[in-house]
Amino acid sequence: MADKISISFRLNGNTASVDAAPARRLAHVLREDLSFTGTKVGCDAGDCGACTILLDGRQICACMVPVAQAAGREIVTIEGLAAGGKLSALQEAFHHYGAAQCGICTPGMLMAASDLLNGNGTPSEADILDALGGVLCRCTGYRKIIDAVLNVGSLAGAAIVEPPAGEAVGARAAKTDGRQKIDGSELYGADQAPADALWLRTIRSPYWNATFEIGDLSELYEKHAGLAAILTAVDVPGSNGFGVYPDVKDQPVLANGEARFRGEAIAALVGDRETVYRIRDEDLPLTWRERDPVQGFDAPLADGAHRIHSDKPGNIMAHGRVEKGNLDEAFAAPGLIIVEGSFETGFVEHAYIEPEAGWARRVDDRIEVTVTTQTPYMDRDEIALILGIAPQQVRVIPTACGGGFGGKLDISVQPLIAIAAWKLSRPVRCTYSRPETMSSTTKRHPSRISAKYACSPDGKLKAYEFSGDFNTGAYISWGLTVKDRVPIHATGPYFVPALRANSRAFYTNETPAGAFRGFGVPQTAIAHDALMDMMAEKTGIDPLEFRS
């Protein structure tokens, strides 16, 4: 790392000085050296805008600015918007309109809006869209944010009045955790950890399907004094496997000699931050034997295909089925209008703005894990299994969750930091990079669906046949739930007297697929609603008029 120099600037109206390498990212200096964690880091690449601040009054992505460029200049972060602890008019508008949902993008949105309002007190909606276009939001759909900026000057006397006890249903109420999300005080997974916490960085497979061996690690320890531990599969104290379901723990915390998808964790470096990020993946003594990956819809299900898991013939994870009525008889009725089609969907990334992050510490014979999560109790049980201890010895402390959409129902950093803290008796923290979260965390299941609908000429639904294949990737995750929900919801909101719906989930050498807003149901909706449109064209009946 380059030598540090002393750099001074004005920060939220006060003089601030820091000793830092000139090229270090301003966002990291603000957060880690000066503890202004209201500035968020979502991508660290200038794409999401969560790190937006004002530099000399203009919005910039702090992750893209070397700290040396801030010398002698004026910086305002989200913490500087509220004067004397009183929220600004813009912040009050965000609170009034419910513009902060998960809140991870809110500081960036507020800073971008401040830049706009500083030069244009009565912006049009087009002005707002242009000014806020560099800050991404995954929760709100932007409408409430736009409304807040449009109406900053018209909130006098419009404070939200909390409804009396017993009268909340149907009444307007302020967002319970709204204020901390708009003043920068809300803490997310990467916003807190003890000052002496070690850092953990995961080494991941560069191949979709490969076996590997890890050689002698002593040279790495000798070369890097700041390296506290290199964790591999043999370091897992309890069960080296986790999963959503009580009787299925098929995904290893750290792969043991075989990687089933590109991005699978095989080792973890623990030490000071500079060391663990200085060591390259190629520096580890790894011997790889790459194999042809089994991917897509056809190859995994072909006769003689390589088994992703040796105990799963044909790479079939499980089947789902719902049947009622006499389908064959229903389709054979005279005069029916029949439509059919095939549909295919791919992987979809959750793209929450907050990457997976957290920290852990050992307290005597207990472990405490502070982490961004949607399922703290499920996390507790998995960590206990992995460490080989009782669930009562595990405490999971959820931080604010900067978007999840189902993706943070699965565990990510939790077992890694727990193992490291347990073994080293030191606090350990980890924050995934954006490429890491994209490559290693679960996605929406790809699907291939064939379906056929029948209705009478007057629009009465008579029969529906559905068959869907769902790619669960290398591990089950929420696949058993998906394969069941798919046939259950195959007809959507429509009542059909005769139905046969079959699904199957199968393994591939691809990123695991898991929970994502609907657990397979949106894929089925594409099929049944597309067929509804096709029937409407054939019958001339409005799709809303189809009935049983």
Secondary structure, DSSP 8 states (H G I E B T S, - for coil): ----EEEEEEETTEEEEEEE-TTSBHHHIIIIIS--TTS--SSSSSSS-TTEEEETTEEEEGGGSBGGGGTT-EEE-GGGTSBTTB--HHHHHHHHTT--SS-SSHHHHHHHHHHHHHH-SS--HHHHHHHTTTS--SSS-SHHHHHHHHTGGG-TT-------TT--TTS----TTHHHHHTT---BTTS---TT-EEEEEEE-SSSSEEEEE---HHHHHH-TTEEEEE-GGG-SS-S-B-SSTT---B-SS-SSEE-STT-EEEEEEE-HHHHHHS-GGGS-EEEEE-----TTTGGGSTT---SSTTSGGGEEEEEEEEES-HHHHHHSTT-EEEEEEEEE--B----SS--EEEEEEETTEEEEEE--S-HHHHHHHHHHHHTS-GGGEEEEE-B-S--TTGGGS-SSHHHHHHHHHHHSS-EEEE--HHHHHHHS-BB--EEEEEEEEE-TTSBEEEEEEEEEEEEETS-TTHHHHHHHHHHTTTTT---SEEEEEEEEEE-SS--B---SSTTHHHHHHHHHHHHHHHHHHH---GGG-B-
